[in-house]
Amino acid sequence: MKLSSVTLLFVPLLAALALGGCGSADDAKAASAPAKAEPPRPVRTLQVGMSALADVNYLPGEVRPRYEQRYGFRVPGKIARRLVDVGQGVRAGQALAVLDSADVMPAIHAQAAQVDVARTDWQLQQSELKRQKELRDRGFVSGAALERQSAATEAASARLKAAQSQLANAQNGLAFQTLKADRDGVVVAIDAEAGSVVAAGQSVVRVAQLGEKEFVVNVPERSVALMRQARGFTAHVDAVPGKLYRATLRELAPAADPASRTYAARLAISDADDALKLGMSATVRLDLASEQAIVVPNTALYTRDNTPRVWVVDRATETVRAVEVKLGESTADGVAIASGLKPGDVVVTAGANLLLPGQKVRLLDAAPATRTAAAAETPASKP
């Protein structure tokens, strides 16, 4: 009985040792077998080169006349009639508005009476001077008396001339009751209606000359320097699709408008036509200086540790390495690279997030080095 029990205890132990020996042999065989190599990952690439990068900016504008007159009466009064309407063409010398002459005529009549009084006194002094001369010739009047009468006559003559000048001034006031245009043009605004009492010089009618047109742009503070640096200006008018107008900077206000805090700029239009109407809105493009830069597509970038990188392919070994780059302006083709790449580098443009350093790749396409020029535009600057 004791021998049988011992035999039963050793049989499972021997079986376990046999199974353990078999497992160890299998593991050693698997470790000695060579690992299966991973095939190269297919990627799309681009050989980068320098591109002309033109910086642009956009500002809203409005079509305005270069010359615009604000007509006002030279004398105060109440407007009796307005003779023109907005949009109406006017000729030089045409009447625009008329004041009520009820306040002017009494002054003219009073001044005319003063002229009559001064003329009567002058005539009386002339007659007295003539008598004084005859009496002096007969020895009845001294020379001093004659001199006093001669001075009185000259004073009467001066008073007559002064009264006549005041009458002419009053009559001019009557002529100034009618507001007339100095040049041909079109009425763009009415600032005072019939029945309004206006002061001397107050704007009543605004007339734009039918000649040169220009764009008026309200420039924000951050863009004032760009206005002077721009190489040229082109404008798109929504009401005239498919055409661009060239312009040049003619005037830039030295001080900001107190209400809008913008600087008014006036751009002379080089090729204005009849399709361009006053008051049309426009989008003005500022063409700034261009520079050379490397541009890569956005798909070539990936970020790790808040640092942008690109994968550069070593063409000799067909492996990739991560290169940190510094980004510049966004463009229509991607983003400009300020530093980190050099012309001729081959960068991965598709699948950048799936690669590892030193990984072998298979190039699906090797694009040429040169890309077309792109304009650097921030999303806020696009119209």
C-alpha positions as CSV (number, residue, x, y, z in Angstrom):
1,M,0.0,0.0,0.0
2,K,2.8,2.4,0.7
3,L,4.6,1.7,-2.5
4,S,1.5,2.4,-4.6
5,S,1.0,5.7,-2.9
6,V,4.5,6.9,-3.7
7,T,4.1,5.8,-7.2
8,L,0.9,7.8,-7.6
9,L,2.6,11.0,-6.2
10,F,5.5,10.9,-8.6
11,V,3.6,10.3,-11.8
12,P,2.0,13.8,-12.0
13,L,5.3,15.4,-11.1
14,L,7.1,13.7,-14.0
15,A,4.4,14.7,-16.4
16,A,4.7,18.4,-15.4
17,L,8.4,18.4,-15.8
18,A,8.0,16.9,-19.3
19,L,5.5,19.6,-20.3
20,G,7.8,22.4,-19.0
21,G,10.7,21.1,-21.0
22,C,8.7,21.1,-24.1
23,G,7.6,24.8,-23.5
24,S,11.1,26.0,-23.0
25,A,12.3,24.4,-26.2
26,D,9.5,26.0,-28.2
27,D,10.3,29.5,-26.7
28,A,14.0,29.1,-27.6
29,K,13.1,28.1,-31.1
30,A,10.8,31.1,-31.5
31,A,13.5,33.6,-30.1
32,S,16.1,32.2,-32.5
33,A,13.8,32.8,-35.6
34,P,14.4,36.2,-37.5
35,A,11.7,39.0,-37.0
36,K,9.6,39.8,-40.1
37,A,10.5,43.2,-41.6
38,E,7.8,45.9,-41.9
39,P,7.3,47.0,-45.6
40,P,8.0,50.7,-46.5
41,R,5.1,53.0,-45.9
42,P,3.9,54.8,-49.1
43,V,3.8,58.6,-48.8
44,R,3.3,61.6,-51.0
45,T,6.1,64.1,-51.1
46,L,7.0,67.6,-52.3
47,Q,10.4,69.0,-53.1
48,V,10.2,72.5,-51.7
49,G,11.7,75.7,-53.3
50,M,11.6,79.4,-52.9
51,S,8.4,81.1,-54.0
52,A,7.5,84.8,-54.4
53,L,5.3,85.7,-51.5
54,A,3.2,88.9,-52.0
55,D,1.6,90.4,-49.0
56,V,-1.8,92.0,-49.5
57,N,-4.5,93.8,-47.5
58,Y,-8.1,94.8,-48.1
59,L,-10.0,97.9,-47.0
60,P,-13.6,99.0,-47.8
61,G,-14.1,102.2,-49.8
62,E,-16.6,104.3,-51.6
63,V,-16.7,106.1,-55.0
64,R,-16.7,109.8,-54.5
65,P,-16.0,112.9,-56.7
66,R,-12.7,114.5,-56.5
67,Y,-14.2,118.0,-56.4
68,E,-17.4,118.7,-54.5
69,Q,-18.8,122.2,-53.6
70,R,-20.9,123.1,-50.6
71,Y,-23.0,126.1,-51.7
72,G,-24.3,128.5,-49.1
73,F,-25.7,132.0,-49.1
74,R,-23.3,134.9,-48.4
75,V,-26.0,136.6,-46.3
76,P,-28.3,135.2,-43.6
77,G,-32.0,134.8,-44.3
78,K,-35.0,132.5,-44.8
79,I,-35.0,130.1,-47.8
80,A,-38.0,130.9,-49.9
81,R,-37.5,128.4,-52.7
82,R,-35.3,125.4,-53.5
83,L,-34.9,125.1,-57.3
84,V,-32.9,121.8,-57.7
85,D,-33.3,118.2,-56.5
86,V,-30.8,115.4,-55.7
87,G,-29.4,113.8,-58.8
88,Q,-30.2,116.8,-61.0
89,G,-27.5,118.1,-63.3
90,V,-26.8,121.9,-63.1
91,R,-24.9,124.4,-65.2
92,A,-22.6,127.2,-64.2
93,G,-24.7,130.2,-63.3
94,Q,-27.9,128.2,-62.7
95,A,-29.9,129.2,-59.6
96,L,-30.0,126.7,-56.9
97,A,-32.1,128.4,-54.1
98,V,-33.6,131.8,-53.3
99,L,-33.9,133.6,-50.0
100,D,-36.9,135.7,-48.9
101,S,-36.1,139.3,-49.7
102,A,-38.6,140.8,-47.2
103,D,-35.7,141.5,-44.8
104,V,-33.5,143.0,-47.4
105,M,-35.7,145.5,-49.3
106,P,-36.3,147.8,-46.3
107,A,-32.6,148.1,-45.7
108,I,-32.1,149.0,-49.4
109,H,-34.8,151.6,-49.3
110,A,-33.3,153.1,-46.1
111,Q,-29.8,153.2,-47.6
112,A,-31.1,154.8,-50.8
113,A,-32.7,157.6,-48.7
114,Q,-29.3,158.1,-47.0
115,V,-27.7,158.6,-50.4
116,D,-30.3,161.2,-51.3
117,V,-29.6,163.1,-48.1
118,A,-25.9,163.0,-48.6
119,R,-26.2,164.1,-52.2
120,T,-28.5,167.1,-51.2
121,D,-26.0,168.2,-48.6
122,W,-23.1,167.9,-51.0
123,Q,-24.9,170.0,-53.6
124,L,-25.7,172.6,-50.9
125,Q,-22.0,172.8,-49.9
126,Q,-20.9,173.2,-53.5
127,S,-23.3,176.1,-54.0
128,E,-22.0,177.7,-50.8
129,L,-18.4,177.2,-51.9
130,K,-19.1,178.9,-55.2
131,R,-20.6,182.0,-53.4
132,Q,-17.7,182.1,-51.0
133,K,-15.3,182.3,-53.9
134,E,-17.2,185.2,-55.5
135,L,-17.3,187.1,-52.2
136,R,-13.6,186.5,-51.6
137,D,-12.8,187.9,-55.1
138,R,-14.7,191.1,-54.1
139,G,-12.9,191.3,-50.7
140,F,-15.9,190.5,-48.5
141,V,-14.7,187.1,-47.3
142,S,-11.4,186.2,-45.9
143,G,-9.3,183.3,-47.2
144,A,-9.7,181.3,-44.0
145,A,-13.5,181.3,-44.4
146,L,-13.1,180.1,-48.0
147,E,-10.8,177.3,-46.8
148,R,-13.4,176.2,-44.2
149,Q,-16.1,176.1,-46.8
150,S,-13.9,174.1,-49.1
151,A,-13.3,171.5,-46.4
152,A,-17.0,171.3,-45.6
153,T,-17.7,170.6,-49.3
154,E,-15.1,167.8,-49.4
155,A,-16.6,166.3,-46.3
156,A,-20.0,166.3,-47.9
157,S,-18.6,164.6,-51.0
158,A,-17.0,161.9,-48.8
159,R,-20.3,161.3,-47.0
160,L,-22.1,160.9,-50.4
161,K,-19.5,158.4,-51.5
162,A,-19.9,156.4,-48.3
163,A,-23.6,156.4,-48.6
164,Q,-23.4,155.2,-52.2
165,S,-21.0,152.4,-51.1
166,Q,-23.4,151.3,-48.4
167,L,-26.3,151.3,-50.9
168,A,-24.2,149.1,-53.3
169,N,-23.5,146.7,-50.4
170,A,-27.2,146.5,-49.6
171,Q,-28.0,145.9,-53.3
172,N,-25.4,143.2,-53.4
173,G,-27.2,141.6,-50.5
174,L,-30.2,141.5,-52.7
175,A,-28.2,139.8,-55.4
176,F,-26.9,137.4,-52.9
177,Q,-30.4,136.3,-52.2
178,T,-30.1,134.0,-55.1
179,L,-27.7,131.0,-54.8
180,K,-26.0,130.1,-58.1
181,A,-23.7,127.3,-59.2
182,D,-20.1,128.2,-60.1
183,R,-19.4,125.1,-62.2
184,D,-21.3,122.3,-64.0
185,G,-22.0,119.3,-61.9
186,V,-24.7,117.1,-60.3
187,V,-26.6,117.7,-57.1
188,V,-25.5,115.1,-54.5
189,A,-27.2,116.4,-51.4
190,I,-29.6,119.0,-50.0
191,D,-28.6,120.3,-46.6
192,A,-31.4,122.9,-46.0
193,E,-35.0,123.0,-47.2
194,A,-37.4,125.8,-48.1
195,G,-38.6,127.6,-44.9
196,S,-35.3,127.1,-43.1
197,V,-33.5,130.1,-41.6
198,V,-29.8,129.8,-42.5
199,A,-26.7,131.7,-41.4
200,A,-24.2,133.2,-43.8
201,G,-22.0,130.5,-45.3
202,Q,-24.2,127.6,-44.0
203,S,-24.3,124.7,-46.5
204,V,-27.5,124.5,-48.5
205,V,-26.8,122.4,-51.6
206,R,-23.8,120.1,-52.4
207,V,-22.8,119.8,-56.0
208,A,-20.2,117.3,-57.4
209,Q,-18.3,118.1,-60.5
210,L,-18.7,115.7,-63.4
211,G,-15.0,114.9,-63.8
212,E,-12.5,113.0,-61.9
213,K,-13.7,110.2,-59.5
214,E,-11.8,108.6,-56.7
215,F,-12.1,106.1,-53.9
216,V,-12.4,107.3,-50.3
217,V,-11.1,104.8,-47.8
218,N,-11.3,105.0,-44.0
219,V,-8.0,103.5,-42.9
220,P,-7.6,102.1,-39.4
221,E,-4.6,103.0,-37.3
222,R,-2.8,99.7,-37.9
223,S,-3.0,100.1,-41.7
224,V,-1.8,103.7,-42.0
225,A,1.8,102.7,-42.6
226,L,0.8,100.1,-45.2
227,M,-1.0,102.8,-47.2
228,R,2.3,104.5,-47.8
229,Q,4.3,101.3,-48.4
230,A,1.8,99.9,-50.9
231,R,3.2,99.5,-54.5
232,G,-0.2,100.0,-56.0
233,F,-4.0,99.7,-55.4
234,T,-6.7,97.8,-57.2
235,A,-10.4,98.0,-56.4
236,H,-13.3,95.7,-57.1
237,V,-16.8,97.3,-57.3
238,D,-19.7,95.0,-56.5
239,A,-22.0,96.8,-58.9
240,V,-19.5,96.4,-61.8
241,P,-18.6,92.7,-61.7
242,G,-15.6,91.3,-63.6
243,K,-13.6,94.5,-63.7
244,L,-10.7,95.8,-61.5
245,Y,-9.9,99.5,-61.3
246,R,-6.4,100.7,-60.7
247,A,-5.8,103.6,-58.3
248,T,-3.0,105.7,-56.8
249,L,-2.8,107.3,-53.3
250,R,-3.5,111.0,-53.7
251,E,-4.2,112.2,-50.2
252,L,-3.9,110.7,-46.7
253,A,-5.3,112.6,-43.7
254,P,-2.7,113.5,-41.1
255,A,-5.2,113.3,-38.2
256,A,-7.8,110.7,-37.3
257,D,-11.5,111.4,-37.4
258,P,-12.6,112.0,-33.8
259,A,-15.7,109.9,-34.2
260,S,-14.5,106.8,-36.1
261,R,-10.8,107.0,-35.2
262,T,-9.8,106.3,-38.8
263,Y,-7.7,108.2,-41.3
264,A,-9.4,109.3,-44.6
265,A,-7.5,108.3,-47.7
266,R,-8.4,109.4,-51.2
267,L,-7.3,107.3,-54.2
268,A,-7.3,108.7,-57.7
269,I,-8.8,106.2,-60.1
270,S,-6.7,105.7,-63.2
271,D,-9.2,104.0,-65.5
272,A,-12.7,105.3,-64.3
273,D,-15.5,104.8,-66.8
274,D,-19.3,105.6,-67.0
275,A,-20.2,102.4,-65.2
276,L,-18.6,103.8,-62.0
277,K,-21.3,105.8,-60.3
278,L,-20.9,108.1,-57.3
279,G,-21.7,106.4,-54.0
280,M,-20.9,102.8,-55.1
281,S,-19.1,100.6,-52.5
282,A,-15.8,99.1,-53.4
283,T,-13.2,96.8,-51.9
284,V,-9.7,98.2,-52.3
285,R,-6.7,95.9,-52.3
286,L,-3.2,97.1,-51.2
287,D,-0.4,95.4,-53.0
288,L,2.6,95.4,-50.7
289,A,6.2,94.4,-51.2
290,S,6.9,90.7,-52.1
291,E,9.5,88.4,-50.6
292,Q,10.9,84.9,-51.2
293,A,9.8,82.1,-48.9
294,I,9.3,78.3,-48.8
295,V,5.6,77.3,-48.8
296,V,4.4,73.9,-47.8
297,P,0.8,72.5,-47.7
298,N,-1.0,72.5,-44.4
299,T,-1.1,68.6,-44.6
300,A,2.7,68.5,-44.3
301,L,2.6,69.9,-40.8
302,Y,2.1,68.0,-37.6
303,T,2.5,69.2,-34.0
304,R,4.2,67.5,-31.1
305,D,4.8,69.2,-27.7
306,N,3.3,72.4,-29.1
307,T,6.0,72.6,-31.8
308,P,5.2,72.4,-35.5
309,R,7.3,69.8,-37.4
310,V,7.5,68.3,-40.9
311,W,8.9,65.0,-42.1
312,V,11.9,65.3,-44.3
313,V,12.8,62.3,-46.5
314,D,16.5,61.2,-46.9
315,R,16.5,60.2,-50.5
316,A,19.7,58.1,-50.1
317,T,18.2,55.8,-47.4
318,E,14.5,56.5,-48.1
319,T,13.9,57.2,-44.4
320,V,12.2,60.1,-42.7
321,R,13.3,62.4,-39.9
322,A,11.3,65.0,-38.0
323,V,12.4,68.7,-38.5
324,E,11.1,71.5,-36.3
325,V,10.0,74.5,-38.3
326,K,9.0,78.1,-37.6
327,L,5.8,79.2,-39.4
328,G,5.2,82.4,-41.3
329,E,2.2,83.9,-43.1
330,S,-0.7,81.8,-44.3
331,T,-1.1,81.7,-48.1
332,A,-3.5,80.4,-50.7
333,D,-1.2,77.2,-51.1
334,G,-0.5,76.5,-47.5
335,V,1.8,78.2,-45.0
336,A,5.2,79.9,-45.4
337,I,8.1,78.4,-43.5
338,A,10.3,81.1,-41.8
339,S,13.1,78.7,-40.8
340,G,13.8,74.9,-40.6
341,L,13.8,74.0,-44.3
342,K,16.0,74.8,-47.2
343,P,15.3,74.7,-51.0
344,G,15.5,71.1,-52.3
345,D,14.3,69.3,-49.2
346,V,11.7,66.6,-49.8
347,V,8.9,66.8,-47.3
348,V,6.0,64.4,-46.7
349,T,2.6,66.0,-47.7
350,A,0.3,63.1,-46.8
351,G,0.3,60.8,-43.8
352,A,2.6,62.9,-41.6
353,N,0.8,61.8,-38.4
354,L,1.4,58.1,-39.0
355,L,5.2,58.1,-39.4
356,L,8.0,57.4,-36.9
357,P,11.6,58.7,-36.9
358,G,13.9,56.5,-39.2
359,Q,10.9,54.8,-40.8
360,K,11.4,53.6,-44.4
361,V,9.0,55.1,-46.9
362,R,8.1,54.6,-50.5
363,L,7.7,57.8,-52.6
364,L,4.4,57.7,-54.6
365,D,5.3,61.0,-56.3
366,A,8.2,63.4,-56.3
367,A,6.8,66.8,-57.2
368,P,9.0,69.4,-58.8
369,A,10.8,71.9,-56.6
370,T,9.1,75.1,-57.7
371,R,5.6,76.2,-56.6
372,T,3.7,79.1,-58.0
373,A,3.8,82.4,-56.2
374,A,1.1,82.8,-53.6
375,A,-0.4,85.9,-51.9
376,A,-0.1,86.0,-48.2
377,E,-3.5,86.7,-46.9
378,T,-4.8,86.4,-43.4
379,P,-8.5,85.3,-43.1
380,A,-9.4,88.7,-41.7
381,S,-7.9,90.5,-44.7
382,K,-10.0,88.7,-47.3
383,P,-13.0,90.5,-48.6
